[in-house]
Amino acid sequence: MKKDEQTNVLLSLKNLYRLFTVKDYPVYSTGILGEKSKKGLTLVRFWDEYLLYEWKSTRHGKMIFRKDGSQNRYHSEFCNRKESFPLYQVYLQEVLECLNAETFGSQILIFEKFLKEKNYNHSVFVQKMRKFMDMAMESDPWLSRECGEKLTFWINYIEKKQKDFSRSFGAAWFFTMLCLHAMAGPEMSEVKMELVRNREDLKPKHIWNCIYQNSGETRQSFLTLRNCELFRKSVKASHFFGREEELYDLKEMFFNSGKYLISGIGGIGKTELMRQLVSWMEQEEVKCRIAAVQYEENLAVSFSRSFLNLTGESVEERFHEGIYHLSEEHQEKTVLFLDNMNHTEEEDPYLSELKDLPCTIFVTSRQKHLDGFTTFGIKAPQKSALSLIFRDNYNKILSREEKDRLSRLLEKEIFQHPLTLKLLGKAGTYYFGNWDYLEEELQNNWNDVAEESGLIDMYRGLYKLADIGETGSQLARMFALLPYQEIDRNFTVMFFQGFLKKNETLGEALGRLVKFGWLEDTGNGYRMHPVIAESLCTKDFSEAEFQPFWERAQKCFFPKQASKDEDPRMEEIAWLVFQGISRVQGAVSGQLVALAAEAARYLELPVPMCGKIQKLEKRCAQISNETKFMVACLTETKPEQNEEYIELFREQLKKRTLSSEWMLFAISDFCNRLEQSSNYECYREICDLIFQQKDNIDYKIGYALLQTNMQMLKLNVKKAEMWAERGILMCVQWGHSQRILDFLYPKAECHMFFQEKEKLADCLEKIEQIQQIQRKRQGESEYAIWQLRGQLAAMDQNMEEAAYCMEQATDRCKMYCGEKNQMYSALSEELARMYNAAGRREESLACHLAVRNQLLKNGYREGSMLLMVDNNMSVVYLDLGRPEEAIPYLTEALELTKENGLVGSAVAEPTWNLARVYRALGDEEKEDIYLKAAVEGFRECYPPEHPKRIAAEQRLKERQGE
């Protein structure tokens, strides 16, 4: 080996390849691989065959690892780690965006397979790697001492932990980590790769558990938590009677794909049938992706509470993210199970999204129709099966005569119901003592009404006969108040103790309810069937009835508590509390309204759901102004039109009796309202009141954010930039680093507006670094970062790259926000501009028109969005050589500036384009009018170096003959 190659060791893909193929690299030793194993293993072939496809197939990965056509200069520069290689940063970002335990583990499996097939020598591998790292730390300018020592630590770690995972796995893990650093180039010792080195989900033990300990459990992958009723333990085959044909039908539906509504009355066995189908899929190792969702409140809330790895902040964002995951193309079948859906499409408009999904869907419901679905009705099992269901729960042996009498009883339709027979079996065992008394009771005291109303009447009668005591009745009503789901034992211990009498134990009281069939013991907790819960609603749920529960719940909400992201247990408590309160009827106290508001704020519930709190407020005779304000913050959609809300805001800012969390929530909520309103005077007053709280830095930061957003909406961009910079400075000075992102995004928008490339690049770098550290607000960050990349590419005149980045931004915004969201419209509008700049005129025009139609459909004429679309469309018509078609849009744009009180660039931009239109049409008189006005406007809002100001001033000189 050449001497300089031994003294100049770089961490590169080429040198990692050489570790396997060159004996004396970096120092002489026996080879990791035998000579036969190295035959034909060229540099290009090695990385082509053994590097993960997902990493090679990114947009820039395809450029680097391209094999066809002329010689690939990028591949050579990348593997040799040349300083001149231009794609290090952008390619690393693409790899990091798809880096997770699954992709990292897949690459490890590829390398491990390679090592095993080539009969590698593990001791030589470790020896060479240690020496290689020692030499690289001395000579590689991009490998810092800290980074090198961390990587060396991992060599020693995998050697010490050979009891925890195999040697070949440890070697493959370490080699994968080295590859990532080699591909990072100059970024290998920077913040992004430091985060990779410290990620818990990439550490050897975690990956080993993911790949090996869990790989044999199932052939399914799950898109959701397994907290749905469908994942509760299914009835054993020996106790599942008379549903063989329906189950076979469901299996055929699964294989045929489609959308199916599994319909039937409550308690007929819909959910259990689906449990049996899911259990069969697991037993047969049917390969598919499963999403199982328990329907609660509406589809959006249900998705938000069920899907894994959602990063959006709001329920709306998380819902659309779930829809996006179900729509993704995948080599495996995707199946959605939605259990106990109990609303119509009119009651829950989100349900209309289901019919357009490309996946297979099963919905269990009492509804008989769902648009786009085939209804599969579940009826009663055969009489022989019904008889077995009863006997399975009766716990006594029936005589032949009793069997005949049971058979006659089952002729009546009301008894042809699985849940009813389970309850009757237990009643016959524990209430009546023998068959004669049970039959007499059934013959004489219940009407033969087979609908759900008849069943509920029967259950109420049985409930009255049950000897469960006062405490048992209170606990049963408590379960009926809460939503249909498993209530775990810890929750019952925390919140139900207050219902017990002296010398009573909770276990015994709940045990009696289980014994009589009113509750089911799931092992981890208890659940009550929804039909049974309905039957216990013999009287309204009052606040006083559940006072012990409310008292304990109130102690759970306190200042400075952990967020729901950090404490999922508290999130579940808040959800159950909110749902319980929402079912209370009659008069309520101010304390209960306040508790509902606390739970809703903690859960970050959307305004429509918080409407339940408004209804509570109307039933409250005495309510404090503090509680009124809490409710208003959660429910008011147009605060500028509600003088009472404004007055309450003023009062709370002066009195400061609410917690700082509530006031910050109110300020943040005001920021959001600002984006949807043009009533700036109202906001200016509140902003001033907020800023007067001089001893509270949180309020001052909130004020800066309000001003930043307000000025951006009015297109006072310089002022917006000033407030953003002031906000960032306050965040830094006062240690509020988690809020810097709130200001960096609008600051970046300002630099985009003024075409300030270096400042925009600096903003983007800071956003990416902070986002990597915080790993929060993923939804907004993803599409915002792609947007900024697109703008930078446009400033470099790389318009195809800019269009690609904006396509990525709009795609991610669609995932988190849906197509009806205003942010999606804004990004689509930006994409249209990029298409035009790339010469893709017709695509641009189609995109502009789609955005415009959506805005008009929503009745949106406030703010600057519709104005912007009109102005941008005029540019496309000018570029298409059809200037006359631009006039109506520019005329409307100027009308919108007057309607909304907009000045500055909002007026100057369409004015300038009208000057261009009339120039193209040869109307010099009108051109001069608009040209002079545009130049005046540009001089007020744009610096002298701005390209549009330069162009306008140059044209004015030409017209004036200078």
Beta strands, then each sheet from edge to edge (+ up, - down):
strand 1: 220-222
strand 2: 259-263
strand 3: 288-294
strand 4: 333-341
strand 5: 360-365
strand 6: 374-377
strand 7: 487-488
strand 8: 520-521
strand 9: 525-527
sheet 1: 1+ 3+ 4+ 5+ 2+ 6+
sheet 2: 7+ 9- 8+
end
